[in-house]
Amino acid sequence: MDHKRQLSIIFFWVLFLPVLLDAQVLSNVVQITTHPASDTEPAVSGNGKWLAFTSDRSGNRDIWIKKLPHGDVIQVTTNPSDDYQACWSPDGKWLVFVSHRRDALGDLWLLRIKKGRPNGTPIQLTSYLGVDCQPAVSPDNRSIVFVSDREG
């Protein structure tokens, strides 16, 4: 059986829906990433000005951000372990993401963002030896919901 490794290149695109007029949606599609690496798991900030995403353009999965639609791409995590599934706080001041830094199945981490740059070092939020993933921050910034394989 011949197994060939297939290279897939994924670019992010944004579908803007700027006007709803007489039940017709006027839209325009804009490509916002162009790197040959895999850019996945997009998350738009609450104010719509920033995109966080996962990319392996640095050799492993890390979190990157970009001012929409044509800003520079900024790497915000640099750990040799995978970082992925970033989500913004509604106020856009921090990102919650999954990392394999201390758990091969993933823990949640928090990183403050200030003026489009990481501000400080990531803070570990969970330390369960199992799966913690798919975080989402509540609209009031006071709670984080996530998927876990914990019992109970």
Helices and strands as residue ranges (DSSP letters): E 13-21, E 24-31, E 39-44, E 50-55, E 62-67, E 73-75, E 83-88, E 94-99, E 107-114, E 117-118, E 123-124, E 132-137, E 144-148
